């Protein structure tokens, strides 16, 4: 069986490499920049793993390419008035790739599997709002009391506190539903041989080379229009661009250094969307001069962000006047910005007691070329107002570890949304309970902000919650816990013959079911 899969994979790759795909249900070719960690939803901690899990598995809910929440394995759900109890009703007739029927018991078992105390290396936090989940994961309880079954097709969740965005958590890859385990020797390793209910059936995985999927003809949402989807591992951006121009990739992200050329030569191939991502410098609010809000405000006025965005990022971004991306409710792109004003920055520093300037460290990683260069530009511009910056270069894991432990004065980072909601840019990044590993690398703490964040999470009404998000963003921006840079815009190219593909704003928002090759 394994040999047959490898031969099938090789034939598919060879066919894809021959140039322009044929019309109709021809194979699609996507890519990842590195090998997925696993194909097991319980181990979905990175983007390549999450994207591959999304092809083979489904959750109770899902996101469309524009980040809107949609039904998936659950065709409907209801919430109690206080937002503490949700009931999800499963679609009828759904089966896993091995023919096993989907049941409510399989949903419960899948979630217990993610939360199991013996599980290591996953990110079960989207399930922690469920009553008893954290205690079970820590080994302090023998079951999760907050997950109960209502017949064969209903799953009820009792939460520890109201959480209006809970259905969005269930669209994340870690909450995908897996089939009940088969007895040996039929049992499979989901990390290497995934079996889900998703639109694509797993065929083969040649590590560090490519993964191959075939259309699921019985998919509940309608079979994919293409026969196969090959996902190649191509680490280098310029190599990807060359492969795309040779017809061997269906889509690519345009390399930053190539932005102007592609805009001029291939404008009809391009799709651009504001990303659910923010680029910023976390300023350690507990460390030396940076504990003074006037110093942090001065740093924001001392850096020419529009110039850096234009010269180093190809203009592919929107200036950040807060932490919430423009595509999400609660964002305010009209908020008065700090603006580039070195003279005002020097006055603020003097008023804060730093007329002679100061010495700070800015941590960066060489693996992100654009942000590494941005750090250099920031160093140069801060020097003009007397802030002497030492660049500390480390690998990405060491950089984030230093940030989590509060060992860095400043660290340049980008934050990617796990779920499309402003809460994902406020609760982890500014709630005091999220210090360090939770995402609050600025160690920002404000009791009023904490109270508003918790109130927003409990607010069921969308309009009221959006208004709270904006208030929170206003309050935080005034305190300047970050050096605010920009919200990136994703710029991708697709083959001119490709139809039905849309650039997703959230990494698991594109399932390739409507993509196909056809005539212009």
Beta strands, then each sheet from edge to edge (+ up, - down):
strand 1: 28-32
strand 2: 61-63
strand 3: 69-71
strand 4: 74-79
strand 5: 85-90
strand 6: 147-149
strand 7: 154-158
strand 8: 200-206
strand 9: 210-215
strand 10: 228-233
strand 11: 251-253
strand 12: 270-274
strand 13: 277-283
strand 14: 317-319
strand 15: 358-364
strand 16: 387-393
strand 17: 410-416
strand 18: 482-494
strand 19: 498-499
strand 20: 516-517
sheet 1: 1+ 10+ 9- 8+
sheet 2: 2+ 3-
sheet 3: 4+ 5- 7+ 6-
sheet 4: 11+ 18- 12+
sheet 5: 11+ 18- 13+ 17- 15- 16-
sheet 6: 11+ 18- 14+
sheet 7: 19+ 20-
end
